[in-house]
């Protein structure tokens, strides 16, 4: 098990570089494989708290040991599971890691899904506010899918919206998908939030996202996920 990174390409000018920290799983021959089945099993057996803590510990240890590899304007985000967000001890753990690190907290973000909010919105908002008070940002993942709605953007103290890739990858062929991407971008910007588009697979989509004012793009058209050097 290891950690890797996926680059979020900056589309607009004066937008700093941003990378998402990913869990890497290796098969018996040492080759990287999809972590989907591992994560599913961890969720079913109520072990995602341990997985999240391992990823966070590994990432902060990497930051400590590889200061020369980190650029002055690099930003990083880490995924947090529903189980961790519901764990009352997790907030203290995360705050300790952030405050003990020399890395500027304003360049750290934590990615959460709408599912977490559906479970216990008051508890989740408390955790978000506690971590945001340190200077960190929060990202709302897969917006535009499932039960997500604009009411979330008013109720929750998130800073960045990630548009679900299902709409993004079809936006040039499907007018409804294009309208959804544009609408989410416009509303998010009106509320002072940045926008990331997922599943950006080619230059044509990237150009249209830039025209719509989307801030970041993520997908194979930007770059393949890769191992973090020396991690």
N, C-alpha and C positions, 0 to 999 in steps of 0.2 A: 504494500500500500504506500502511496506517495502523494505529493501534491503537484499540480501543474497549473498552467495559466491559459486563459483565453483572452486575446486582445480585443478591447472595445475601441474600434477606430473612431477618432474624432472627425466629424463631418464638417462642422463649422469652424471658422477661424477663432483663435484664442481659446480653444477648448483643450485642457490638459490631457495627457495620455492616461488611459484607464485600463486596468486588467482585472479579470475575474479569476479568483483562485478556485481551482477545481480539484476534486478527489480523483486520484489515479489508482486503478486496480490492475495488478499484474497476474497473468496466468502462471501455471506451474513451470513454464519455460522462461518466465521473466519478461514476457511480451505484454505491453499495455492492452487492456481490454475494457469494454464498456462497464462502468460502475453501476448500471441500472439495476441488475439483479441483486447486487450486494446491498444497495441502498434499500431496495424493496424488502429484502430479508431483515435488514436492521430496523426498518420501520415496523414490520410485523412482530418482531421479537422485542420491541421497545428498547432498542439499543442506539438510536440516533443521537441521543445525548452524548454518549461516549464517542461516537464518530465525529460529531461537531467539535467536541473538546480536543480530540486528537488533531483535527485539521487546524484549529486555531493555535494550539500549542506548537505544531510543526511550522506553521507560517511565521509566528512571532520569533521562533528560534532561527528560522531562515533569515528574517530581517536583521536579527542581532548579529549573525555570523557573516552576512554578505552586504554590508553597508555600501561597499564600493560598487556593487552592481545596480544599486537603486539610484535612478536619476532624481534630480532635485524637484521635479514636478510630477513624478509618478504617483498614481492613485491606485488603490487596490480595493476590491470588494470580496466578501466571503458569504457564502450561503448559510443560512440558519434554518434548521428544521422546526416543524410545529412542536415537536416534543421538547426541544430546547427552550423555545419561547414560552412554554407552559411550565418550565422548571423554575421554581422560585430561587434556587441557588445559582442558576446560570447567569443572572444579571451580575451578581457579585464576582463570579469567575471572570466574566468578560471585562468588567470594569478594571479588575486587577491587572489583566493582561495589557489593556490599553494604557493604563497609567504607568505601568512599569517599563513600557517600551519607549525608546527615544524617538520612534517614528511619529511624526505629527498626526494627531487624531483626526484633524480636518481632511486628511488625505486617505482616510479609511471609510469604507462603506460596508453595510451588511444587507444582504438580499433576503427578502422574505416573500412568501406567497400569500394570496388572498385567503387560502385555507386557514392559515394561522389566525387571522382576524375573525373568521367565522366561528372559531371555537370559544374565544373569550376576549372580546375586543377591549374591555377595560384593563385586563391584566397585560395584554400586549402593548397597549398605548403607554402604560406605566413603564414597561421595559424600554420602549423606544425613547421616551422622554429622558429616562435616566442615562442612556448611552448617548443620545444627541446632546445632552448637557455637557459632555466631554468634548464635543466638537465633531463627532462622527456623523455620517450621513446614512440614510436608509433608502433602499431601493424596493419598489413593489414589482414583483416578477409577474410575467404572463398576463399583463393587463389586456382586457379585451376578450378573454376566454372565461369559461365557467360562469360564475355568478358575479364577476366583477362589474362595478358600475361607477359612475362619476361620484356617487355619494361617498365612496371610499376616499376619493381625493380630497373631499372636504373634511372628513372625520379624522383622517390619519396623518400623523406628522412625518410623511415620507417626502424625500427630496427629489427622487428620480423615479420615473415610470419606465418600465420595460414593456414595450408593445409585443404582444404574443406573436410568435413567428408565423402562425397559420395565416394571419392577415397580411403580414409583410411579404411573404414569398409569392402570394397571388395578386399583389396590388397592381401590377401592370396589366394583367389580363381580366381582373374582376373589379368592376367599378365600385361595388359595395366594400370590398376590402380596401381599396384606395381611399374611399370616403371615411372609413373607420380609422385608418392610420392618420389621415389629415385631422379628423375631429379630435382624436386623443391628443395629438401634438398641440393643436390650438388651445384646447382646454387646459392641458398641463402647463403650457407656457403662460397662459393667463393667470394661473395660480402660482407662478413663480417656480415651477418644477422643470427639471431637465427631462429629456426623453431619449431612450435607447430603443433601437429597432433590432429585433432578433431575426435569425434566419436570412441574413443578407447574403445571397448566393452569387450575385454577379454585379458588374459595373452599372448596368442599366438601372437596377433597383437602387443602387447607391446614389446615382445621380438624381433620381426622383425624390429620394429621402432628403437629399441636400436641398432640393427646391422647396420641399415642404417645411424646412427648418428643423428637422430632426437633429439632435446634438451628437449622438453616437450610433454606430452600427456594429453589430456583432454577427459573425457567421463565416462560412468558408470563403465567401467573397472578400473577406477582410484578412483572414488568416486561420490556419489550423491550430487547435489547442496543442500546447507543447509543454514538456517538462520544464519546471523552473530550474535554471542553472544552479548546480550544487545543492539541490534539494532532494 
